[in-house]
Amino acid sequence: MMSAIWQSIVKYEFWVLMTICVGLFIAERVTEDATFASIATLIFIVATTRLAMHPMWKKDEQGE
């Protein structure tokens, strides 16, 4: 059971990170604590960087 959850987290890594990011932005609105927004921004940067490094964007380079 746990390995199935972990595999889905790894498979949908970008969307899991985006969900955490949105949750932190909502927490910042509710609590008015700027720490949540800062952490959410950091997670957003990490998620977009991980997505940019994903192998699906490198398909053109494999044909060379």
N, CA, C and O atoms as CSV, one atom per row, in Angstrom:
chain,resi,resn,atom,element,x,y,z
A,1,MET,N,N,0.819,-1.199,0.000
A,1,MET,CA,C,0.000,0.000,0.000
A,1,MET,C,C,0.865,1.266,0.000
A,1,MET,O,O,0.630,2.194,-0.773
A,2,MET,N,N,1.852,1.282,0.868
A,2,MET,CA,C,2.702,2.475,0.964
A,2,MET,C,C,3.515,2.685,-0.305
A,2,MET,O,O,3.731,3.820,-0.728
A,3,SER,N,N,3.967,1.584,-0.915
A,3,SER,CA,C,4.766,1.737,-2.136
A,3,SER,C,C,3.902,2.259,-3.284
A,3,SER,O,O,4.398,2.989,-4.143
A,4,ALA,N,N,2.627,1.899,-3.311
A,4,ALA,CA,C,1.732,2.402,-4.350
A,4,ALA,C,C,1.529,3.904,-4.195
A,4,ALA,O,O,1.490,4.638,-5.183
A,5,ILE,N,N,1.402,4.352,-2.965
A,5,ILE,CA,C,1.257,5.795,-2.717
A,5,ILE,C,C,2.530,6.517,-3.124
A,5,ILE,O,O,2.480,7.563,-3.771
A,6,TRP,N,N,3.668,5.955,-2.745
A,6,TRP,CA,C,4.943,6.586,-3.084
A,6,TRP,C,C,5.149,6.632,-4.597
A,6,TRP,O,O,5.638,7.633,-5.120
A,7,GLN,N,N,4.788,5.574,-5.300
A,7,GLN,CA,C,4.937,5.555,-6.757
A,7,GLN,C,C,4.062,6.614,-7.413
A,7,GLN,O,O,4.482,7.245,-8.384
A,8,SER,N,N,2.846,6.819,-6.897
A,8,SER,CA,C,1.992,7.849,-7.486
A,8,SER,C,C,2.520,9.245,-7.174
A,8,SER,O,O,2.385,10.152,-7.995
A,9,ILE,N,N,3.128,9.430,-5.985
A,9,ILE,CA,C,3.728,10.726,-5.666
A,9,ILE,C,C,4.893,11.007,-6.600
A,9,ILE,O,O,5.036,12.129,-7.088
A,10,VAL,N,N,5.719,10.015,-6.854
A,10,VAL,CA,C,6.858,10.193,-7.759
A,10,VAL,C,C,6.370,10.436,-9.185
A,10,VAL,O,O,6.929,11.270,-9.897
A,11,LYS,N,N,5.332,9.714,-9.606
A,11,LYS,CA,C,4.823,9.847,-10.966
A,11,LYS,C,C,4.225,11.231,-11.207
A,11,LYS,O,O,4.427,11.830,-12.263
A,12,TYR,N,N,3.495,11.726,-10.225
A,12,TYR,CA,C,2.834,13.022,-10.350
A,12,TYR,C,C,3.520,14.066,-9.469
A,12,TYR,O,O,2.854,14.865,-8.811
A,13,GLU,N,N,4.838,14.054,-9.460
A,13,GLU,CA,C,5.628,14.909,-8.579
A,13,GLU,C,C,5.274,16.389,-8.729
A,13,GLU,O,O,5.098,17.092,-7.734
A,14,PHE,N,N,5.170,16.854,-9.960
A,14,PHE,CA,C,4.871,18.266,-10.204
A,14,PHE,C,C,3.532,18.656,-9.595
A,14,PHE,O,O,3.423,19.694,-8.943
A,15,TRP,N,N,2.511,17.827,-9.806
A,15,TRP,CA,C,1.180,18.155,-9.303
A,15,TRP,C,C,1.109,18.052,-7.786
A,15,TRP,O,O,0.370,18.806,-7.153
A,16,VAL,N,N,1.860,17.136,-7.194
A,16,VAL,CA,C,1.909,17.052,-5.728
A,16,VAL,C,C,2.543,18.312,-5.162
A,16,VAL,O,O,2.037,18.878,-4.193
A,17,LEU,N,N,3.646,18.756,-5.756
A,17,LEU,CA,C,4.293,19.979,-5.291
A,17,LEU,C,C,3.402,21.205,-5.492
A,17,LEU,O,O,3.385,22.102,-4.649
A,18,MET,N,N,2.664,21.249,-6.601
A,18,MET,CA,C,1.753,22.368,-6.828
A,18,MET,C,C,0.612,22.371,-5.814
A,18,MET,O,O,0.176,23.435,-5.374
A,19,THR,N,N,0.134,21.203,-5.447
A,19,THR,CA,C,-0.922,21.105,-4.434
A,19,THR,C,C,-0.423,21.596,-3.082
A,19,THR,O,O,-1.130,22.316,-2.375
A,20,ILE,N,N,0.799,21.204,-2.725
A,20,ILE,CA,C,1.394,21.688,-1.478
A,20,ILE,C,C,1.563,23.204,-1.532
A,20,ILE,O,O,1.303,23.900,-0.550
A,21,CYS,N,N,1.994,23.703,-2.669
A,21,CYS,CA,C,2.193,25.141,-2.849
A,21,CYS,C,C,0.883,25.903,-2.665
A,21,CYS,O,O,0.850,26.913,-1.962
A,22,VAL,N,N,-0.178,25.438,-3.279
A,22,VAL,CA,C,-1.481,26.093,-3.144
A,22,VAL,C,C,-1.958,26.029,-1.694
A,22,VAL,O,O,-2.498,27.005,-1.172
A,23,GLY,N,N,-1.758,24.883,-1.046
A,23,GLY,CA,C,-2.137,24.755,0.355
A,23,GLY,C,C,-1.397,25.740,1.243
A,23,GLY,O,O,-1.978,26.300,2.173
A,24,LEU,N,N,-0.114,25.952,0.960
A,24,LEU,CA,C,0.654,26.919,1.744
A,24,LEU,C,C,0.206,28.353,1.493
A,24,LEU,O,O,0.192,29.168,2.416
A,25,PHE,N,N,-0.163,28.670,0.248
A,25,PHE,CA,C,-0.677,30.010,-0.028
A,25,PHE,C,C,-2.013,30.236,0.677
A,25,PHE,O,O,-2.272,31.335,1.167
A,26,ILE,N,N,-2.862,29.209,0.733
A,26,ILE,CA,C,-4.132,29.327,1.466
A,26,ILE,C,C,-3.863,29.488,2.955
A,26,ILE,O,O,-4.514,30.292,3.622
A,27,ALA,N,N,-2.900,28.724,3.480
A,27,ALA,CA,C,-2.543,28.849,4.899
A,27,ALA,C,C,-2.032,30.248,5.202
A,27,ALA,O,O,-2.302,30.789,6.274
A,28,GLU,N,N,-1.300,30.837,4.270
A,28,GLU,CA,C,-0.802,32.199,4.470
A,28,GLU,C,C,-1.959,33.195,4.534
A,28,GLU,O,O,-1.941,34.121,5.344
A,29,ARG,N,N,-2.960,33.004,3.682
A,29,ARG,CA,C,-4.122,33.901,3.692
A,29,ARG,C,C,-4.896,33.784,5.002
A,29,ARG,O,O,-5.356,34.785,5.553
A,30,VAL,N,N,-5.037,32.545,5.500
A,30,VAL,CA,C,-5.811,32.319,6.720
A,30,VAL,C,C,-5.069,32.840,7.947
A,30,VAL,O,O,-5.664,33.498,8.800
A,31,THR,N,N,-3.775,32.546,8.038
A,31,THR,CA,C,-3.025,32.891,9.246
A,31,THR,C,C,-2.298,34.229,9.152
A,31,THR,O,O,-1.843,34.763,10.164
A,32,GLU,N,N,-2.187,34.766,7.950
A,32,GLU,CA,C,-1.444,36.013,7.703
A,32,GLU,C,C,0.005,35.915,8.175
A,32,GLU,O,O,0.588,36.886,8.658
A,33,ASP,N,N,0.568,34.723,8.023
A,33,ASP,CA,C,1.972,34.480,8.367
A,33,ASP,C,C,2.765,34.406,7.065
A,33,ASP,O,O,2.534,33.519,6.243
A,34,ALA,N,N,3.695,35.333,6.879
A,34,ALA,CA,C,4.438,35.422,5.626
A,34,ALA,C,C,5.365,34.237,5.399
A,34,ALA,O,O,5.831,34.021,4.280
A,35,THR,N,N,5.636,33.473,6.437
A,35,THR,CA,C,6.513,32.308,6.293
A,35,THR,C,C,5.914,31.298,5.323
A,35,THR,O,O,6.633,30.705,4.519
A,36,PHE,N,N,4.601,31.101,5.395
A,36,PHE,CA,C,3.942,30.140,4.504
A,36,PHE,C,C,4.091,30.566,3.043
A,36,PHE,O,O,4.336,29.725,2.178
A,37,ALA,N,N,3.948,31.840,2.763
A,37,ALA,CA,C,4.091,32.328,1.391
A,37,ALA,C,C,5.517,32.155,0.891
A,37,ALA,O,O,5.733,31.830,-0.276
A,38,SER,N,N,6.484,32.370,1.761
A,38,SER,CA,C,7.883,32.201,1.369
A,38,SER,C,C,8.193,30.743,1.047
A,38,SER,O,O,8.863,30.451,0.057
A,39,ILE,N,N,7.711,29.845,1.872
A,39,ILE,CA,C,7.927,28.415,1.623
A,39,ILE,C,C,7.203,27.990,0.348
A,39,ILE,O,O,7.729,27.196,-0.432
A,40,ALA,N,N,5.991,28.518,0.134
A,40,ALA,CA,C,5.232,28.188,-1.077
A,40,ALA,C,C,5.959,28.671,-2.322
A,40,ALA,O,O,5.978,27.973,-3.336
A,41,THR,N,N,6.550,29.840,-2.262
A,41,THR,CA,C,7.310,30.352,-3.402
A,41,THR,C,C,8.520,29.469,-3.688
A,41,THR,O,O,8.821,29.178,-4.846
A,42,LEU,N,N,9.201,29.051,-2.650
A,42,LEU,CA,C,10.345,28.153,-2.815
A,42,LEU,C,C,9.913,26.832,-3.452
A,42,LEU,O,O,10.576,26.340,-4.365
A,43,ILE,N,N,8.814,26.261,-2.982
A,43,ILE,CA,C,8.321,24.998,-3.545
A,43,ILE,C,C,7.898,25.195,-4.996
A,43,ILE,O,O,8.101,24.305,-5.822
A,44,PHE,N,N,7.312,26.347,-5.320
A,44,PHE,CA,C,6.935,26.634,-6.701
A,44,PHE,C,C,8.163,26.658,-7.609
A,44,PHE,O,O,8.135,26.108,-8.710
A,45,ILE,N,N,9.230,27.287,-7.152
A,45,ILE,CA,C,10.465,27.341,-7.934
A,45,ILE,C,C,11.050,25.942,-8.116
A,45,ILE,O,O,11.499,25.595,-9.208
A,46,VAL,N,N,11.046,25.149,-7.066
A,46,VAL,CA,C,11.549,23.778,-7.150
A,46,VAL,C,C,10.708,22.964,-8.128
A,46,VAL,O,O,11.253,22.222,-8.945
A,47,ALA,N,N,9.388,23.097,-8.052
A,47,ALA,CA,C,8.499,22.320,-8.929
A,47,ALA,C,C,8.699,22.688,-10.395
A,47,ALA,O,O,8.759,21.805,-11.250
A,48,THR,N,N,8.802,23.971,-10.693
A,48,THR,CA,C,8.989,24.362,-12.090
A,48,THR,C,C,10.366,23.956,-12.607
A,48,THR,O,O,10.514,23.607,-13.778
A,49,THR,N,N,11.371,24.002,-11.738
A,49,THR,CA,C,12.703,23.553,-12.147
A,49,THR,C,C,12.709,22.063,-12.414
A,49,THR,O,O,13.292,21.612,-13.400
A,50,ARG,N,N,12.069,21.291,-11.548
A,50,ARG,CA,C,11.998,19.840,-11.747
A,50,ARG,C,C,11.247,19.510,-13.031
A,50,ARG,O,O,11.627,18.587,-13.751
A,51,LEU,N,N,10.186,20.255,-13.323
A,51,LEU,CA,C,9.431,20.026,-14.550
A,51,LEU,C,C,10.275,20.364,-15.772
A,51,LEU,O,O,10.213,19.663,-16.781
A,52,ALA,N,N,11.060,21.429,-15.689
A,52,ALA,CA,C,11.916,21.824,-16.812
A,52,ALA,C,C,13.017,20.805,-17.071
A,52,ALA,O,O,13.468,20.656,-18.207
A,53,MET,N,N,13.454,20.102,-16.030
A,53,MET,CA,C,14.510,19.104,-16.189
A,53,MET,C,C,13.965,17.725,-16.571
A,53,MET,O,O,14.740,16.787,-16.756
A,54,HIS,N,N,12.649,17.594,-16.689
A,54,HIS,CA,C,12.032,16.307,-16.978
A,54,HIS,C,C,12.475,15.796,-18.351
A,54,HIS,O,O,12.635,16.585,-19.282
A,55,PRO,N,N,12.671,14.487,-18.481
A,55,PRO,CA,C,13.143,13.931,-19.764
A,55,PRO,C,C,12.202,14.170,-20.941
A,55,PRO,O,O,12.648,14.111,-22.086
A,56,MET,N,N,10.929,14.436,-20.706
A,56,MET,CA,C,10.008,14.627,-21.832
A,56,MET,C,C,10.378,15.847,-22.670
A,56,MET,O,O,9.999,15.919,-23.839
A,57,TRP,N,N,11.097,16.794,-22.111
A,57,TRP,CA,C,11.503,17.981,-22.851
A,57,TRP,C,C,12.771,17.728,-23.657
A,57,TRP,O,O,13.156,18.572,-24.467
A,58,LYS,N,N,13.422,16.600,-23.458
A,58,LYS,CA,C,14.691,16.303,-24.113
A,58,LYS,C,C,14.546,15.313,-25.265
A,58,LYS,O,O,15.542,14.725,-25.685
A,59,LYS,N,N,13.353,15.115,-25.781
A,59,LYS,CA,C,13.129,14.151,-26.865
A,59,LYS,C,C,13.866,14.556,-28.138
A,59,LYS,O,O,14.343,13.683,-28.864
A,60,ASP,N,N,13.974,15.846,-28.431
A,60,ASP,CA,C,14.654,16.309,-29.643
A,60,ASP,C,C,16.141,16.009,-29.592
A,60,ASP,O,O,16.753,15.759,-30.631
A,61,GLU,N,N,16.725,16.029,-28.425
A,61,GLU,CA,C,18.165,15.794,-28.287
A,61,GLU,C,C,18.523,14.324,-28.498
A,61,GLU,O,O,19.663,14.017,-28.846
A,62,GLN,N,N,17.564,13.403,-28.293
A,62,GLN,CA,C,17.861,11.977,-28.438
A,62,GLN,C,C,18.055,11.589,-29.902
A,62,GLN,O,O,18.767,10.630,-30.202
A,63,GLY,N,N,17.429,12.326,-30.808
A,63,GLY,CA,C,17.530,11.979,-32.224
A,63,GLY,C,C,18.841,12.385,-32.861
A,63,GLY,O,O,19.134,11.943,-33.972
A,64,GLU,N,N,19.622,13.191,-32.221
A,64,GLU,CA,C,20.859,13.689,-32.822
A,64,GLU,C,C,21.982,12.683,-32.759
A,64,GLU,O,O,23.087,12.960,-33.226
